Amino acid sequence: MAPTPITEPRLAASTGPIYLSWAPVVAGAIVASAVSFLMISFAAGMGLAVASPSASWRDTSATLAIVGGIWLLLTSLASFGLGGYLAGRMRAPWGDTTSDAVEFRDGVHGLLVWALAILIGAVLAFATAPKTVPGRADAPAATSVEPLIALELDRLFRSDKAPADRSADLALRAEAARILATGAGHSGMQADDRAYLVRLVEARTGLAQPDAEARVNQVSGEARDAISRARSSAVILAFMIAAALLIGVPAAWMAAAAGGEHRDGSIHHTFWRRWEVDRGFIIR
C-alpha cells in the first residue's frame, strides 16, 4: 500500500470584505523588532556599532564605520524580510481574487510590518533615552557638545589645585564648551571670546597670560577637530540608518509576497521533510 503523500495545510478562505489582517502584521512587526534588536546588540558587542558613547569614537576609522553601516543593511534585510514573510504566510487567503491582487495585498501587509516595526523601535529608543531632571538649582545648564569635547575641557582647565566650588566649576566648563563649540564654526572664535576664555583659564589654573593663551589656542584646535569628527560620524550614521530603513521596504514587501505564495501552495518548502526522522531514527 502506497504511503499517503504529505500535503500542505490550506487555510480557509475568508468570506468577509476585510482585506487587512492586523494579527499577522503585529506578529511580523514584533519578530522584526526582536531580530533587529538582537543583531544590533551583537554588533555593538563585537565593536561594529557606528556610534558609541565611549571615548573610542575618536579612533574610529572610516572602514569600521562602513562595516558597521553594512551590518545595519544586513540587519534590515534579515529582520524586515522575516517579519514580512511571517505576515504574508499567516494572512488568511481569498479564493475569489486575481493573483496580482493577492500579491499586492500581501505586499501591503509586509509594508505595514515595516512601518509598525519602525514605530516600535522609535518608542523603545525614546523610552530608554536618558532624561534630564529640570528644576535643579545645583545643576548648571550643559550643552550637547560638552560630552564630545570633555577631554579638551579637561586639558583646558587642568591644574594641581582643586576647585573651591564644584558647582561653579561645572558652570565654568559649560561656558567654555559653548565658546569652543561656537569657535568650531566657519567664522572661527571671536577675539573677545578668545580673550575671555584666556582670562577664565588664568583664573582657574593660575597660569600666566602667555601660557594660558597658548593653551587656549591648542585646545581650541583640538576641539575643532573633535567636533568635525563627530559631525562626520553623525552624517555616516544618519545615512546608514536611512539606507537600512529604505532597503527594508522592498525586503518586507517581497518577503510578504513570497510568504503569500507559500501559503497558497505556489511554493513548496521541502527542507523540513528532508530532515525528518522516522521511527527507526534514520534521517532521510
Secondary structure, 3 states (H helix, E strand, C coil): CCCCCCCCCCCCCCCCCCCCCHHHHHHHHHHHHHHHHHHHHHHHHCCCCCCCCCHHHHHCCHHHHHHHHHHHHHHHHHHHHHHHHHHHHHCCCCCCCCHHHHHHHHHHHHHHHHHHHHHHHHHHHHHHCCCCCCCCCCCCCCCCCHHHHHHHHHHHCCCCCCCCCHHHHHHHHHHHHHHHHHHCCCCCCCHHHHHHHHHHHHHHHCCCHHHHHHHHHHHHHHHHHHHHHHHHHHHHHHHHHHHHHHHHHHHHHHHHHHHHHHHCCCCCCCHHHHCCECCCCCEC
